Amino acid sequence: MTRVIFLCTHNSARSQMAEGLLRAWAGDRFRVFSAGTTAAEVRPLAVEVMDEIDIDISGHHSKHLSVFEGQQFDYAITVCDDAAEACPSFPGAKRQLHWSFEDPSAANGTDAERKAVFRRVRDQIAARVREFIDRAEP
């Protein structure tokens, strides 16, 4: 199976959503993981907006990159925004891709406004994951 790791700074929202989406839609073709340069709590709003599309990431937990040290991956995909933060790299990957998404965790406003940002980012990630599924080489 093709091994994919999604990387982000905190492994709390974007990389968790990407992991959940790819596993749900193509878990029969891909072994999927996620990690960050700093382990944090998986954001409750990420869990909520994924649940809205019937993907349960409530059992996910944030992991530090070091957990995967020495492992080989076919793809390492960073999902953080270069302009705003440093994205991690993964030297053991055959292919490194970068998908730039804003950090929904940084959203301000009411709960409804913040949830709208999480939904928008989820939908952007979902579109990229669908493209990836269609185009990824083993």
MOVENBEL-V340943 format. One record per residue. N is the residue number from 1. RES is the residue in one small letter. SS is DSSP state (a for helix, b for strand, c for the rest). PSI is psi as a letter, one per 30 degrees, with the letter a starting at -180 (999 if undefined). OMEGA is omega as a letter, one per 40 degrees, with the letter a starting at -180 (* if undefined). Layout:
BEGIN
n: [N & N]
res: [RES & RES]
ss: [SS & SS]
psi: [PSI & PSI]
omega: [OMEGA & OMEGA]
END
This chain:
BEGIN
n: [1 & 2 & 3 & 4 & 5 & 6 & 7 & 8 & 9 & 10 & 11 & 12 & 13 & 14 & 15 & 16 & 17 & 18 & 19 & 20 & 21 & 22 & 23 & 24 & 25 & 26 & 27 & 28 & 29 & 30 & 31 & 32 & 33 & 34 & 35 & 36 & 37 & 38 & 39 & 40 & 41 & 42 & 43 & 44 & 45 & 46 & 47 & 48 & 49 & 50 & 51 & 52 & 53 & 54 & 55 & 56 & 57 & 58 & 59 & 60 & 61 & 62 & 63 & 64 & 65 & 66 & 67 & 68 & 69 & 70 & 71 & 72 & 73 & 74 & 75 & 76 & 77 & 78 & 79 & 80 & 81 & 82 & 83 & 84 & 85 & 86 & 87 & 88 & 89 & 90 & 91 & 92 & 93 & 94 & 95 & 96 & 97 & 98 & 99 & 100 & 101 & 102 & 103 & 104 & 105 & 106 & 107 & 108 & 109 & 110 & 111 & 112 & 113 & 114 & 115 & 116 & 117 & 118 & 119 & 120 & 121 & 122 & 123 & 124 & 125 & 126 & 127 & 128 & 129 & 130 & 131 & 132 & 133 & 134 & 135 & 136 & 137 & 138]
res: [m & t & r & v & i & f & l & c & t & h & n & s & a & r & s & q & m & a & e & g & l & l & r & a & w & a & g & d & r & f & r & v & f & s & a & g & t & t & a & a & e & v & r & p & l & a & v & e & v & m & d & e & i & d & i & d & i & s & g & h & h & s & k & h & l & s & v & f & e & g & q & q & f & d & y & a & i & t & v & c & d & d & a & a & e & a & c & p & s & f & p & g & a & k & r & q & l & h & w & s & f & e & d & p & s & a & a & n & g & t & d & a & e & r & k & a & v & f & r & r & v & r & d & q & i & a & a & r & v & r & e & f & i & d & r & a & e & p]
ss: [c & b & b & b & b & b & b & b & c & c & c & c & c & a & a & a & a & a & a & a & a & a & a & a & a & a & c & c & c & b & b & b & b & b & b & b & c & c & c & c & c & c & c & a & a & a & a & a & a & a & a & c & c & c & c & c & c & c & c & c & c & c & c & b & a & a & a & a & c & c & c & c & b & b & b & b & b & b & c & c & c & c & c & c & c & c & c & c & c & c & c & c & b & b & b & b & b & b & c & c & c & c & c & a & a & a & c & c & c & c & a & a & a & a & a & a & a & a & a & a & a & a & a & a & a & a & a & a & a & a & a & a & a & a & a & c & c & c]
psi: [k & k & k & k & k & k & k & l & e & f & h & f & d & e & e & e & e & e & e & e & e & e & e & e & f & h & f & f & f & k & k & k & l & l & l & l & f & k & k & a & k & k & k & e & e & e & e & e & f & e & e & f & g & h & j & j & g & f & f & l & l & k & k & k & e & f & f & g & k & f & l & k & k & e & k & j & j & k & g & l & j & e & f & f & l & k & k & l & l & j & f & g & k & e & k & k & l & k & j & j & k & l & j & f & f & f & k & l & a & l & e & e & e & e & e & e & e & e & e & e & e & e & e & e & e & e & e & e & e & e & e & e & e & f & f & k & k & 999]
omega: [i & a & a & i & i & a & i & a & a & a & a & a & a & a & i & i & i & i & a & a & a & i & a & a & a & i & i & a & a & i & a & a & i & a & i & i & i & i & i & i & i & a & i & i & i & i & a & a & i & i & i & i & i & i & a & i & a & i & i & i & a & a & i & i & a & i & a & a & i & i & i & i & i & i & i & a & i & a & i & a & a & a & a & a & i & i & i & i & a & a & a & a & i & a & i & i & i & i & a & i & i & i & a & i & a & a & i & i & i & i & a & i & i & i & i & i & i & i & a & i & i & a & i & i & a & i & i & i & i & i & a & a & a & a & a & i & i & *]
END
